[in-house]
Amino acid sequence: GLDGSTPVNPGSSDRYDDVHRGDWFYEAVEYCATRGYMTGVDNRVFAPNMALSRAMVAQILYAMEGKPGGAPGGKFSDVPDSAWFAAAVNWCAQAGVVAGMDNGSFAPDANVTREQLATMLCSYTRYKGKDASPNGNIDQFSDVGLVSFWAVDNIKWAVGHGIMAGKDGNVIDPTGNATRAEMAQMIYRLTTNVL
């Protein structure tokens, strides 16, 4: 309002002031929040347009798995056992869901790219024993040549199973950052379409 207060949007989510009915990600965010797969970044703040870190992705997949314990630590040089994401990253690594960088690090704070995210979700699907076949055609995207060689089949899988779609301008944006809203939508589609 004019006095500097934030008006309550009558269409906003019961949980988050920045998620509204009618947003393309509304249903997906509610789905993930209800199940505890994703939580807000602050009280009543989901931050749908914020980039997602690699550690956050590991934490979400770990939560989807019921946060199992017992994975050995020490695999990555930059994942100390005391880190909030250590159990998640270590479990994901043990399960073959995530891989590190060439230098033995995991880069937990780095923003996850869309092709990295497709790869992690495809690996998680394979871990679950579900269909991870690269059955999608990605030739229609104008920037298909930008997809890294190691991610091609994973992007084909994500597109073919309706988990990842193109963006405005007919691009798949493989090296662009994935947002929290995109992650919620992909998890929603993954759990309803594939898992």
ROBA-705802 format. One record per atom (N, C-alpha, C): residue number from 1; residue in one letter; z, y, x. Coordinates in Angstrom, 2 decimals. Atoms other than C-alpha are relative to their C-alpha. Layout:
% ROBA-705802
> seq / type / c3 / c2 / c1
> NUM / a / Z / Y / X
...
% end
This chain:
% ROBA-705802
> seq / type / c3 / c2 / c1
> 1 / g / 0.00 / -1.21 / 0.82
> 1 / g / 0.00 / 0.00 / 0.00
> 1 / g / 0.00 / 1.25 / 0.85
> 2 / l / 0.06 / -1.27 / -0.71
> 2 / l / -0.02 / 3.67 / 0.90
> 2 / l / 1.25 / 0.25 / 0.83
> 3 / d / -1.24 / -0.22 / -0.74
> 3 / d / 3.58 / 3.51 / 2.10
> 3 / d / 0.12 / -0.91 / 1.22
> 4 / g / -0.01 / 0.86 / -1.18
> 4 / g / 2.65 / 1.03 / 4.80
> 4 / g / 0.43 / -1.41 / -0.30
> 5 / s / -0.38 / 1.37 / 0.34
> 5 / s / 3.89 / -2.03 / 2.95
> 5 / s / -1.25 / -0.80 / -0.31
> 6 / t / 1.14 / 0.87 / 0.29
> 6 / t / 1.62 / -4.99 / 2.48
> 6 / t / 0.10 / -0.46 / -1.45
> 7 / p / -0.06 / 0.45 / 1.39
> 7 / p / 0.80 / -5.57 / -1.18
> 7 / p / -0.12 / -1.52 / -0.07
> 8 / v / 0.10 / 1.44 / 0.18
> 8 / v / 1.26 / -9.12 / -2.37
> 8 / v / -1.29 / -0.29 / -0.74
> 9 / n / 1.26 / 0.36 / 0.64
> 9 / n / -2.11 / -10.59 / -3.16
> 9 / n / 0.30 / -1.08 / -1.03
> 10 / p / -0.33 / 1.00 / 1.03
> 10 / p / -1.80 / -12.41 / -6.48
> 10 / p / -0.73 / -1.32 / 0.19
> 11 / g / 0.74 / 1.24 / -0.22
> 11 / g / -4.34 / -14.94 / -5.27
> 11 / g / 0.37 / -0.70 / 1.29
> 12 / s / -0.31 / 0.60 / -1.30
> 12 / s / -2.62 / -15.75 / -2.01
> 12 / s / 0.69 / -1.34 / -0.18
> 13 / s / -0.65 / 1.30 / -0.04
> 13 / s / -1.30 / -19.16 / -1.07
> 13 / s / 1.50 / 0.17 / -0.21
> 14 / d / -1.46 / -0.04 / 0.13
> 14 / d / 2.30 / -19.99 / -1.89
> 14 / d / 0.66 / 0.01 / 1.38
> 15 / r / -0.56 / 0.14 / -1.33
> 15 / r / 2.81 / -20.62 / 1.82
> 15 / r / -0.32 / 1.16 / 0.92
> 16 / y / 0.48 / -0.94 / -1.01
> 16 / y / 0.75 / -18.07 / 3.71
> 16 / y / -0.60 / 1.24 / -0.65
> 17 / d / 0.52 / -1.26 / 0.55
> 17 / d / -0.01 / -14.41 / 3.05
> 17 / d / -1.44 / 0.26 / 0.42
> 18 / d / 1.36 / -0.24 / -0.48
> 18 / d / -3.30 / -14.64 / 4.95
> 18 / d / -0.97 / -1.13 / -0.38
> 19 / v / 0.87 / 1.06 / 0.55
> 19 / v / -4.75 / -17.62 / 3.03
> 19 / v / -0.04 / 0.21 / -1.51
> 20 / h / 0.14 / -0.36 / 1.40
> 20 / h / -6.14 / -16.83 / -0.40
> 20 / h / -0.87 / -0.99 / -0.77
> 21 / r / 0.86 / 0.79 / 0.87
> 21 / r / -7.56 / -18.79 / -3.28
> 21 / r / -1.38 / 0.62 / 0.03
> 22 / g / 1.35 / -0.53 / -0.13
> 22 / g / -11.31 / -18.47 / -2.96
> 22 / g / -0.48 / 0.03 / 1.44
> 23 / d / 0.42 / 0.15 / -1.40
> 23 / d / -11.28 / -18.59 / 0.85
> 23 / d / -0.62 / -1.39 / 0.18
> 24 / w / 0.67 / 1.30 / -0.18
> 24 / w / -13.61 / -21.36 / 2.03
> 24 / w / 0.93 / -1.05 / 0.60
> 25 / f / -0.92 / 0.93 / -0.66
> 25 / f / -10.69 / -22.88 / 3.94
> 25 / f / 1.28 / -0.23 / -0.79
> 26 / y / -1.26 / 0.05 / 0.75
> 26 / y / -8.03 / -22.53 / 1.22
> 26 / y / 0.47 / -1.44 / -0.26
> 27 / e / -0.37 / 1.37 / 0.38
> 27 / e / -8.08 / -26.14 / 0.01
> 27 / e / 0.38 / -0.81 / 1.24
> 28 / a / -0.25 / 0.76 / -1.22
> 28 / a / -8.20 / -27.52 / 3.56
> 28 / a / 1.34 / 0.38 / 0.62
> 29 / v / -1.28 / -0.44 / -0.56
> 29 / v / -5.27 / -25.40 / 4.76
> 29 / v / 1.16 / -0.54 / -0.82
> 30 / e / -1.05 / 0.54 / 0.86
> 30 / e / -3.17 / -26.42 / 1.75
> 30 / e / 0.17 / -1.50 / 0.24
> 31 / y / -0.02 / 1.45 / -0.23
> 31 / y / -4.09 / -30.07 / 2.36
> 31 / y / 0.75 / -0.31 / 1.30
> 32 / c / -0.63 / 0.26 / -1.31
> 32 / c / -3.06 / -29.94 / 6.04
> 32 / c / 1.47 / 0.43 / 0.01
> 33 / a / -1.39 / -0.49 / 0.03
> 33 / a / 0.10 / -27.92 / 5.36
> 33 / a / 0.89 / -0.93 / -0.81
> 34 / t / -0.78 / 0.89 / 0.86
> 34 / t / 1.27 / -30.20 / 2.56
> 34 / t / 0.40 / -1.27 / 0.74
> 35 / r / -0.23 / 1.25 / -0.71
> 35 / r / 1.00 / -33.22 / 4.85
> 35 / r / 0.68 / 0.20 / 1.35
> 36 / g / -0.65 / -0.26 / -1.27
> 36 / g / 2.56 / -31.50 / 7.85
> 36 / g / -0.91 / -0.15 / 1.21
> 37 / y / 0.94 / 0.12 / -1.11
> 37 / y / -0.61 / -31.81 / 9.95
> 37 / y / -0.12 / 1.32 / 0.76
> 38 / m / 0.07 / -1.33 / -0.60
> 38 / m / -0.77 / -28.05 / 10.58
> 38 / m / 1.09 / 0.86 / -0.63
> 39 / t / -0.99 / -0.94 / 0.50
> 39 / t / 1.91 / -25.42 / 10.25
> 39 / t / -0.45 / 1.40 / 0.36
> 40 / g / 0.35 / -1.37 / -0.31
> 40 / g / 1.78 / -21.66 / 10.35
> 40 / g / 0.40 / 0.37 / 1.42
> 41 / v / -0.36 / -0.49 / -1.32
> 41 / v / 1.99 / -19.69 / 13.57
> 41 / v / 1.25 / 0.86 / -0.09
> 42 / d / -1.18 / -0.81 / 0.23
> 42 / d / 4.77 / -17.61 / 12.04
> 42 / d / 0.35 / -0.17 / -1.47
> 43 / n / -0.39 / 0.08 / 1.40
> 43 / n / 6.63 / -17.32 / 8.77
> 43 / n / -1.06 / 0.66 / -0.88
> 44 / r / 1.01 / -0.46 / 0.96
> 44 / r / 3.97 / -16.98 / 6.04
> 44 / r / -1.31 / 0.45 / 0.66
> 45 / v / 1.24 / -0.37 / -0.70
> 45 / v / 1.21 / -16.54 / 8.66
> 45 / v / -0.68 / -1.26 / 0.50
> 46 / f / 0.75 / 1.16 / -0.47
> 46 / f / -1.44 / -19.22 / 9.14
> 46 / f / -0.97 / 0.37 / 1.11
> 47 / a / 0.96 / -0.47 / -1.02
> 47 / a / -3.82 / -17.13 / 11.29
> 47 / a / -1.29 / -0.82 / 0.00
> 48 / p / 1.18 / 0.86 / 0.11
> 48 / p / -7.01 / -18.80 / 10.06
> 48 / p / -1.10 / 0.28 / 1.02
> 49 / n / 1.08 / -0.35 / -0.92
> 49 / n / -9.29 / -16.92 / 12.45
> 49 / n / 0.40 / -0.07 / 1.46
> 50 / m / -0.46 / 0.12 / -1.38
> 50 / m / -7.19 / -17.52 / 15.54
> 50 / m / -0.63 / -1.23 / 0.66
> 51 / a / 0.52 / 1.15 / -0.74
> 51 / a / -8.67 / -19.74 / 18.22
> 51 / a / 1.12 / -1.04 / 0.15
> 52 / l / -0.90 / 1.14 / -0.06
> 52 / l / -7.09 / -23.14 / 18.61
> 52 / l / 0.06 / -0.48 / 1.45
> 53 / s / -0.09 / 0.50 / -1.37
> 53 / s / -5.74 / -24.34 / 21.95
> 53 / s / -0.15 / -1.52 / 0.02
> 54 / r / 0.14 / 1.45 / -0.15
> 54 / r / -6.33 / -27.84 / 23.30
> 54 / r / 1.32 / -0.71 / -0.31
> 55 / a / -1.31 / 0.59 / 0.31
> 55 / a / -2.58 / -28.49 / 23.05
> 55 / a / 0.23 / -0.07 / -1.51
> 56 / m / -0.15 / -0.01 / 1.45
> 56 / m / -2.64 / -27.50 / 19.36
> 56 / m / -0.76 / -1.16 / -0.65
> 57 / v / 0.78 / 1.11 / 0.55
> 57 / v / -5.38 / -30.04 / 18.66
> 57 / v / 0.74 / -1.32 / 0.21
> 58 / a / -0.75 / 1.23 / -0.28
> 58 / a / -3.37 / -32.78 / 20.36
> 58 / a / 1.20 / -0.11 / -0.93
> 59 / q / -1.19 / -0.01 / 0.86
> 59 / q / -0.30 / -31.78 / 18.34
> 59 / q / -0.38 / -0.38 / -1.44
> 60 / i / 0.44 / 0.30 / 1.37
> 60 / i / -2.25 / -31.98 / 15.06
> 60 / i / -0.34 / -1.49 / -0.14
> 61 / l / 0.36 / 1.42 / 0.07
> 61 / l / -3.70 / -35.43 / 15.81
> 61 / l / 1.25 / -0.88 / 0.12
> 62 / y / -1.27 / 0.70 / -0.17
> 62 / y / -0.25 / -36.58 / 16.93
> 62 / y / 0.80 / 0.01 / -1.32
> 63 / a / -0.68 / -0.10 / 1.30
> 63 / a / 1.22 / -35.33 / 13.63
> 63 / a / -0.68 / -0.88 / -1.04
> 64 / m / 0.73 / 0.86 / 0.94
> 64 / m / -1.52 / -37.13 / 11.69
> 64 / m / 0.36 / -1.46 / 0.20
> 65 / e / -0.33 / 1.38 / -0.34
> 65 / e / -0.42 / -40.31 / 13.45
> 65 / e / 1.48 / -0.29 / -0.24
> 66 / g / -1.41 / 0.20 / 0.27
> 66 / g / 3.21 / -39.81 / 12.42
> 66 / g / 0.90 / 0.23 / 1.20
> 67 / k / -0.75 / -0.32 / -1.21
> 67 / k / 4.34 / -38.59 / 15.86
> 67 / k / 0.68 / -1.21 / 0.64
> 68 / p / -0.57 / 1.17 / -0.67
> 68 / p / 4.79 / -41.96 / 17.54
> 68 / p / 0.57 / 0.37 / 1.37
> 69 / g / -0.59 / -0.29 / -1.31
> 69 / g / 6.97 / -42.00 / 20.64
> 69 / g / -0.48 / -0.97 / 1.06
> 70 / g / 0.16 / 1.04 / -1.00
> 70 / g / 6.89 / -43.86 / 23.88
> 70 / g / -1.17 / 0.10 / 0.95
> 71 / a / 1.12 / -0.11 / -0.94
> 71 / a / 3.76 / -42.61 / 25.64
> 71 / a / 0.51 / 0.51 / 1.34
> 72 / p / -0.47 / -0.45 / -1.31
> 72 / p / 4.31 / -42.28 / 29.39
> 72 / p / -0.54 / 1.39 / 0.34
> 73 / g / 0.43 / -1.33 / -0.42
> 73 / g / 4.14 / -38.76 / 30.84
> 73 / g / -0.61 / -0.04 / 1.39
> 74 / g / 0.45 / -0.09 / -1.38
> 74 / g / 2.82 / -37.53 / 34.14
> 74 / g / -1.48 / -0.18 / 0.22
> 75 / k / 1.43 / 0.22 / -0.19
> 75 / k / -0.86 / -38.09 / 33.47
> 75 / k / -0.71 / 1.27 / 0.45
> 76 / f / 0.67 / -1.26 / -0.31
> 76 / f / -1.80 / -34.41 / 33.70
> 76 / f / 0.92 / 0.92 / 0.80
> 77 / s / -0.79 / -0.85 / -0.90
> 77 / s / -0.66 / -31.99 / 36.38
> 77 / s / 0.59 / 1.21 / -0.70
> 78 / d / -0.46 / -1.22 / 0.68
> 78 / d / -0.22 / -29.14 / 33.90
> 78 / d / 0.65 / -0.30 / -1.35
> 79 / v / -0.73 / 0.36 / 1.22
> 79 / v / 1.67 / -31.02 / 31.15
> 79 / v / 1.38 / -0.51 / 0.42
> 80 / p / -1.35 / 0.42 / -0.36
> 80 / p / 5.33 / -31.02 / 32.17
> 80 / p / 0.69 / -0.69 / -1.17
> 81 / d / -0.67 / 0.75 / 1.06
> 81 / d / 7.57 / -33.38 / 30.24
> 81 / d / 0.78 / 0.90 / -0.94
> 82 / s / -0.79 / -0.91 / 0.82
> 82 / s / 9.51 / -30.37 / 28.93
> 82 / s / -0.84 / 0.84 / -0.95
> 83 / a / 0.86 / -0.84 / 0.84
> 83 / a / 6.49 / -28.73 / 27.28
> 83 / a / 0.03 / -0.46 / -1.46
> 84 / w / -0.04 / 0.35 / 1.43
> 84 / w / 6.43 / -28.59 / 23.47
> 84 / w / -1.12 / -0.95 / -0.39
> 85 / f / 1.16 / 0.82 / 0.32
> 85 / f / 3.08 / -30.35 / 23.51
> 85 / f / -0.06 / -1.29 / 0.81
> 86 / a / 0.08 / 1.13 / -0.93
> 86 / a / 3.94 / -33.03 / 26.11
> 86 / a / -0.14 / -1.34 / -0.72
> 87 / a / 0.04 / 1.29 / 0.70
> 87 / a / 4.61 / -35.91 / 23.70
> 87 / a / -1.35 / -0.20 / -0.67
> 88 / a / 1.28 / 0.08 / 0.71
> 88 / a / 1.45 / -35.11 / 21.72
> 88 / a / -1.15 / -0.27 / 0.96
> 89 / v / 1.09 / 0.17 / -0.98
> 89 / v / -0.85 / -34.77 / 24.74
> 89 / v / 0.07 / -1.37 / 0.65
> 90 / n / -0.14 / 1.30 / -0.67
> 90 / n / 0.56 / -37.86 / 26.43
> 90 / n / -0.36 / -1.15 / -0.92
> 91 / w / 0.39 / 1.05 / 0.94
> 91 / w / 0.18 / -39.95 / 23.28
> 91 / w / -1.52 / -0.02 / -0.17
> 92 / c / 1.46 / -0.08 / 0.19
> 92 / c / -3.38 / -38.71 / 22.73
> 92 / c / -0.76 / -0.55 / 1.20
> 93 / a / 0.66 / 0.51 / -1.21
> 93 / a / -4.27 / -39.50 / 26.34
> 93 / a / 0.10 / -1.52 / 0.07
> 94 / q / -0.20 / 1.45 / -0.03
> 94 / q / -2.79 / -42.98 / 26.14
> 94 / q / -0.90 / -0.70 / -1.02
> 95 / a / 0.83 / 0.58 / 1.06
> 95 / a / -4.71 / -43.63 / 22.91
> 95 / a / -1.49 / 0.20 / 0.24
> 96 / g / 1.41 / -0.25 / -0.29
> 96 / g / -7.96 / -42.43 / 24.47
> 96 / g / -0.62 / 1.07 / -0.87
> 97 / v / 0.48 / -1.03 / 0.92
> 97 / v / -8.22 / -39.52 / 22.05
> 97 / v / -0.36 / 1.28 / 0.74
> 98 / v / 0.33 / -1.17 / -0.81
> 98 / v / -8.20 / -36.78 / 24.69
> 98 / v / -0.20 / -0.43 / 1.45
> 99 / a / 0.19 / 0.19 / -1.43
> 99 / a / -9.37 / -36.61 / 28.27
> 99 / a / 0.31 / 1.32 / 0.68
> 100 / g / -0.29 / -1.22 / -0.73
> 100 / g / -8.49 / -34.14 / 30.94
> 100 / g / -1.23 / 0.58 / 0.66
> 101 / m / 1.06 / -0.64 / -0.76
> 101 / m / -10.54 / -31.96 / 33.21
> 101 / m / -0.25 / -0.81 / 1.28
> 102 / d / 0.37 / 0.74 / -1.21
> 102 / d / -12.22 / -33.16 / 36.38
> 102 / d / 1.09 / 0.04 / 1.06
> 103 / n / -1.00 / -0.17 / -1.06
> 103 / n / -9.29 / -31.91 / 38.49
> 103 / n / 1.35 / -0.61 / -0.34
> 104 / g / -1.25 / 0.65 / 0.34
> 104 / g / -6.61 / -33.95 / 36.74
> 104 / g / 0.92 / 0.82 / -0.88
> 105 / s / -0.79 / -0.82 / 0.92
> 105 / s / -5.38 / -31.15 / 34.50
> 105 / s / -0.46 / -0.25 / -1.43
> 106 / f / 0.39 / 0.10 / 1.40
> 106 / f / -5.46 / -31.01 / 30.71
> 106 / f / -0.44 / 1.35 / -0.56
> 107 / a / 0.29 / -1.37 / 0.48
> 107 / a / -5.78 / -27.20 / 30.29
> 107 / a / 0.52 / 0.20 / -1.43
> 108 / p / -0.55 / -0.04 / 1.36
> 108 / p / -3.41 / -27.17 / 27.29
> 108 / p / -0.17 / 1.34 / -0.71
> 109 / d / 0.07 / -1.32 / 0.61
> 109 / d / -3.63 / -23.41 / 26.74
> 109 / d / -1.42 / 0.49 / -0.20
> 110 / a / 1.39 / -0.42 / 0.15
> 110 / a / -7.42 / -23.21 / 26.93
> 110 / a / -0.43 / -0.16 / -1.45
> 111 / n / 0.54 / 0.13 / 1.34
> 111 / n / -9.20 / -22.56 / 23.66
> 111 / n / -0.92 / -1.20 / -0.07
> 112 / v / 0.85 / 1.17 / 0.15
> 112 / v / -10.83 / -25.71 / 22.39
> 112 / v / -1.37 / 0.45 / -0.51
> 113 / t / 1.34 / -0.32 / 0.48
> 113 / t / -14.60 / -25.47 / 21.99
> 113 / t / -0.37 / -0.95 / -1.13
> 114 / r / 0.40 / 0.82 / 1.14
> 114 / r / -16.38 / -26.87 / 18.97
> 114 / r / -0.49 / -1.37 / 0.46
> 115 / e / 0.46 / 1.32 / -0.47
> 115 / e / -18.00 / -29.63 / 21.06
> 115 / e / 1.16 / -0.83 / 0.54
> 116 / q / -1.19 / 0.74 / -0.41
> 116 / q / -14.64 / -30.55 / 22.62
> 116 / q / 0.74 / -0.54 / -1.22
> 117 / l / -0.70 / 0.42 / 1.21
> 117 / l / -13.12 / -30.69 / 19.14
> 117 / l / -0.72 / -1.16 / -0.67
> 118 / a / 0.78 / 1.11 / 0.57
> 118 / a / -15.95 / -32.88 / 17.83
> 118 / a / 0.27 / -1.28 / 0.80
> 119 / t / -0.24 / 1.15 / -0.85
> 119 / t / -15.34 / -35.18 / 20.80
> 119 / t / 1.39 / -0.61 / -0.25
> 120 / m / -1.36 / 0.48 / 0.26
> 120 / m / -11.59 / -35.42 / 20.18
> 120 / m / 0.10 / -0.68 / -1.37
> 121 / l / -0.06 / 0.58 / 1.35
> 121 / l / -12.07 / -36.07 / 16.46
> 121 / l / -0.77 / -1.32 / -0.07
> 122 / c / 0.75 / 1.25 / -0.04
> 122 / c / -14.70 / -38.72 / 17.16
> 122 / c / 0.80 / -1.08 / 0.72
> 123 / s / -0.83 / 0.96 / -0.73
> 123 / s / -12.40 / -40.39 / 19.70
> 123 / s / 1.17 / -0.48 / -0.86
> 124 / y / -1.10 / 0.38 / 0.90
> 124 / y / -9.55 / -40.33 / 17.18
> 124 / y / -0.50 / -0.97 / -1.08
> 125 / t / 0.60 / 0.88 / 1.01
> 125 / t / -11.84 / -41.91 / 14.58
> 125 / t / -0.24 / -1.39 / 0.57
> 126 / r / 0.21 / 1.28 / -0.67
> 126 / r / -12.77 / -44.64 / 17.07
> 126 / r / 1.33 / -0.72 / 0.19
> 127 / y / -1.34 / 0.57 / -0.16
> 127 / y / -9.07 / -45.18 / 17.80
> 127 / y / 0.49 / -0.62 / -1.31
> 128 / k / -0.41 / 0.48 / 1.32
> 128 / k / -8.52 / -45.64 / 14.05
> 128 / k / -0.86 / -1.16 / -0.49
> 129 / g / 0.87 / 1.11 / 0.38
> 129 / g / -11.27 / -48.27 / 13.96
> 129 / g / -1.00 / 0.33 / -1.08
> 130 / k / 0.93 / -0.44 / 1.04
> 130 / k / -13.49 / -46.21 / 11.67
> 130 / k / -1.35 / 0.38 / 0.60
> 131 / d / 1.39 / -0.21 / -0.40
> 131 / d / -17.16 / -45.26 / 11.81
> 131 / d / -0.16 / 1.22 / 0.92
> 132 / a / 0.23 / -1.08 / -0.98
> 132 / a / -17.86 / -43.22 / 14.95
> 132 / a / -1.45 / 0.04 / 0.45
> 133 / s / 1.41 / 0.06 / -0.41
> 133 / s / -21.61 / -43.78 / 14.99
> 133 / s / -0.67 / 1.37 / -0.08
> 134 / p / 0.67 / -1.31 / -0.04
> 134 / p / -23.79 / -40.78 / 15.93
> 134 / p / -1.22 / 0.02 / -0.91
> 135 / n / 1.10 / 0.18 / 0.96
> 135 / n / -25.86 / -40.89 / 12.75
> 135 / n / -0.57 / 1.30 / -0.53
> 136 / g / 0.50 / -1.28 / 0.50
> 136 / g / -26.50 / -37.18 / 12.27
> 136 / g / -1.17 / 0.51 / 0.80
> 137 / n / 1.11 / -0.66 / -0.68
> 137 / n / -29.61 / -35.21 / 13.11
> 137 / n / 0.42 / 1.44 / 0.28
> 138 / i / -0.41 / -1.37 / -0.34
> 138 / i / -28.81 / -32.00 / 14.99
> 138 / i / -1.17 / 0.85 / 0.49
> 139 / d / 1.18 / -0.72 / -0.50
> 139 / d / -32.36 / -30.96 / 15.85
> 139 / d / -0.28 / 1.29 / -0.77
> 140 / q / 0.28 / -1.19 / 0.80
> 140 / q / -32.32 / -28.36 / 13.06
> 140 / q / 0.73 / 1.24 / 0.52
> 141 / f / -0.76 / -1.15 / -0.48
> 141 / f / -29.86 / -26.15 / 14.94
> 141 / f / -0.75 / 0.68 / 1.13
> 142 / s / 0.81 / -0.74 / -0.97
> 142 / s / -31.50 / -23.40 / 16.97
> 142 / s / 0.59 / -0.07 / 1.40
> 143 / d / -0.64 / 0.03 / -1.31
> 143 / d / -28.96 / -23.79 / 19.78
> 143 / d / 0.37 / -1.41 / 0.44
> 144 / v / -0.33 / 1.39 / -0.33
> 144 / v / -28.98 / -27.59 / 20.04
> 144 / v / -0.08 / -0.25 / 1.50
> 145 / g / 0.12 / 0.16 / -1.44
> 145 / g / -30.01 / -27.24 / 23.68
> 145 / g / 1.24 / 0.40 / 0.77
> 146 / l / -1.23 / -0.43 / -0.66
> 146 / l / -26.61 / -25.72 / 24.46
> 146 / l / 1.10 / -1.06 / -0.05
> 147 / v / -1.02 / 1.05 / 0.11
> 147 / v / -24.71 / -28.90 / 23.53
> 147 / v / 0.06 / -0.76 / 1.33
> 148 / s / -0.17 / 0.73 / -1.26
> 148 / s / -23.28 / -30.53 / 26.68
> 148 / s / -0.42 / -1.46 / -0.19
> 149 / f / 0.53 / 1.36 / 0.11
> 149 / f / -24.76 / -33.94 / 27.44
> 149 / f / 1.06 / -0.99 / -0.49
> 150 / w / -1.08 / 0.93 / 0.37
> 150 / w / -21.37 / -35.67 / 27.01
> 150 / w / 0.43 / 0.16 / -1.45
> 151 / a / -0.45 / -0.27 / 1.38
> 151 / a / -20.92 / -34.14 / 23.55
> 151 / a / -1.08 / -0.27 / -1.04
> 152 / v / 1.10 / 0.12 / 0.96
> 152 / v / -24.33 / -34.84 / 21.97
> 152 / v / 0.31 / -1.02 / -1.10
> 153 / d / -0.27 / 1.03 / 1.01
> 153 / d / -23.34 / -38.10 / 20.25
> 153 / d / 1.18 / 0.38 / -0.89
> 154 / n / -1.16 / -0.41 / 0.78
> 154 / n / -20.02 / -36.61 / 19.15
> 154 / n / -0.36 / 1.07 / -1.03
> 155 / i / 0.48 / -1.01 / 0.95
> 155 / i / -21.73 / -33.60 / 17.57
> 155 / i / -0.85 / -0.66 / -1.08
> 156 / k / 0.81 / 0.73 / 0.99
> 156 / k / -24.24 / -35.95 / 15.90
> 156 / k / 0.90 / -0.72 / -1.00
> 157 / w / -0.96 / 0.67 / 0.88
> 157 / w / -21.30 / -37.94 / 14.52
> 157 / w / 0.63 / 1.00 / -0.96
> 158 / a / -0.70 / -0.99 / 0.82
> 158 / a / -19.50 / -34.82 / 13.27
> 158 / a / -0.91 / 0.58 / -1.08
> 159 / v / 0.96 / -0.54 / 0.98
> 159 / v / -22.62 / -33.44 / 11.57
> 159 / v / -0.38 / -1.08 / -1.01
> 160 / g / 0.44 / 1.09 / 0.87
> 160 / g / -23.70 / -36.81 / 10.18
> 160 / g / 1.03 / -0.41 / -1.02
> 161 / h / -1.07 / 0.37 / 0.93
> 161 / h / -20.31 / -37.43 / 8.57
> 161 / h / 0.55 / 1.19 / -0.77
> 162 / g / -0.40 / -1.17 / 0.78
> 162 / g / -20.05 / -33.92 / 7.14
> 162 / g / 1.28 / 0.66 / 0.48
> 163 / i / -1.24 / -0.56 / -0.52
> 163 / i / -17.14 / -32.97 / 9.39
> 163 / i / -0.23 / 1.37 / 0.62
> 164 / m / 0.35 / -1.29 / -0.60
> 164 / m / -18.88 / -30.13 / 11.20
> 164 / m / -1.34 / 0.44 / -0.56
> 165 / a / 1.25 / -0.56 / 0.52
> 165 / a / -21.53 / -27.86 / 9.77
> 165 / a / -0.43 / 1.15 / 0.89
> 166 / g / 0.50 / -1.14 / -0.76
> 166 / g / -23.69 / -25.16 / 11.24
> 166 / g / 0.65 / 1.29 / -0.47
> 167 / k / -0.54 / -1.32 / 0.32
> 167 / k / -22.70 / -21.52 / 11.23
> 167 / k / -1.15 / 0.93 / -0.35
> 168 / d / 1.03 / -0.98 / 0.35
> 168 / d / -24.55 / -18.40 / 10.15
> 168 / d / -1.03 / 0.11 / 1.12
> 169 / g / 1.05 / -0.08 / -1.00
> 169 / g / -27.91 / -18.14 / 11.90
> 169 / g / -0.47 / -1.36 / 0.46
> 170 / n / 0.46 / 1.36 / -0.28
> 170 / n / -28.44 / -21.91 / 11.89
> 170 / n / 0.37 / -0.44 / 1.42
> 171 / v / -0.47 / 0.43 / -1.31
> 171 / v / -26.35 / -22.49 / 15.01
> 171 / v / 1.17 / -0.97 / -0.19
> 172 / i / -1.13 / 0.91 / 0.00
> 172 / i / -23.90 / -25.29 / 15.78
> 172 / i / 1.11 / 0.55 / 0.91
> 173 / d / -0.96 / -0.73 / -0.83
> 173 / d / -22.19 / -23.06 / 18.40
> 173 / d / 0.92 / -0.95 / 0.78
> 174 / p / -0.80 / 1.05 / -0.64
> 174 / p / -21.04 / -25.95 / 20.62
> 174 / p / 1.06 / 0.51 / 0.96
> 175 / t / -0.96 / -0.49 / -0.98
> 175 / t / -19.30 / -23.85 / 23.26
> 175 / t / 0.85 / 1.15 / -0.53
> 176 / g / -0.85 / -1.02 / 0.63
> 176 / g / -17.81 / -21.34 / 20.83
> 176 / g / 1.38 / -0.57 / -0.29
> 177 / n / -1.35 / 0.43 / 0.31
> 177 / n / -14.11 / -21.47 / 20.10
> 177 / n / 0.11 / -0.46 / -1.44
> 178 / a / -0.31 / 0.43 / 1.36
> 178 / a / -12.97 / -23.45 / 17.09
> 178 / a / 1.22 / 0.77 / -0.48
> 179 / t / -1.13 / -0.72 / 0.57
> 179 / t / -10.65 / -21.53 / 14.77
> 179 / t / 0.93 / -0.95 / -0.73
> 180 / r / -0.97 / 0.81 / 0.74
> 180 / r / -7.57 / -22.79 / 12.98
> 180 / r / -0.52 / -0.36 / -1.39
> 181 / a / 0.59 / 0.31 / 1.30
> 181 / a / -9.42 / -22.55 / 9.66
> 181 / a / -1.04 / -1.11 / 0.12
> 182 / e / 1.01 / 1.04 / -0.23
> 182 / e / -12.30 / -24.63 / 11.05
> 182 / e / 0.68 / -1.35 / 0.24
> 183 / m / -0.72 / 1.24 / -0.27
> 183 / m / -9.81 / -27.21 / 12.32
> 183 / m / 0.53 / -0.60 / -1.29
> 184 / a / -0.52 / 0.49 / 1.28
> 184 / a / -8.15 / -27.47 / 8.92
> 184 / a / -1.11 / -0.62 / -0.83
> 185 / q / 1.13 / 0.50 / 0.77
> 185 / q / -11.54 / -27.93 / 7.27
> 185 / q / -0.50 / -1.32 / 0.56
> 186 / m / 0.48 / 1.23 / -0.62
> 186 / m / -12.59 / -30.60 / 9.78
> 186 / m / 0.97 / -1.15 / -0.23
> 187 / i / -1.00 / 1.04 / 0.27
> 187 / i / -9.31 / -32.51 / 9.36
> 187 / i / -0.08 / -0.45 / -1.45
> 188 / y / 0.12 / 0.30 / 1.43
> 188 / y / -9.68 / -32.31 / 5.58
> 188 / y / -1.21 / -0.91 / -0.25
> 189 / r / 1.22 / 0.82 / 0.18
> 189 / r / -13.24 / -33.66 / 5.74
> 189 / r / 0.12 / -1.36 / 0.67
> 190 / l / -0.16 / 1.26 / -0.74
> 190 / l / -12.35 / -36.29 / 8.33
> 190 / l / 0.86 / -0.99 / -0.81
> 191 / t / -0.92 / 0.91 / 0.71
> 191 / t / -9.45 / -37.71 / 6.30
> 191 / t / -0.54 / -0.40 / -1.36
> 192 / t / 0.54 / 0.36 / 1.31
> 192 / t / -11.35 / -37.63 / 3.00
> 192 / t / -1.33 / -0.74 / 0.09
> 193 / n / 1.33 / 0.60 / -0.11
> 193 / n / -14.81 / -38.72 / 4.25
> 193 / n / -0.05 / -1.27 / 0.84
> 194 / v / 0.19 / 1.03 / -1.02
> 194 / v / -14.17 / -41.10 / 7.13
> 194 / v / 1.21 / -0.92 / 0.15
> 195 / l / -1.17 / 0.81 / -0.37
> 195 / l / -10.60 / -42.27 / 7.66
> 195 / l / 0.56 / -0.79 / -1.16
% end
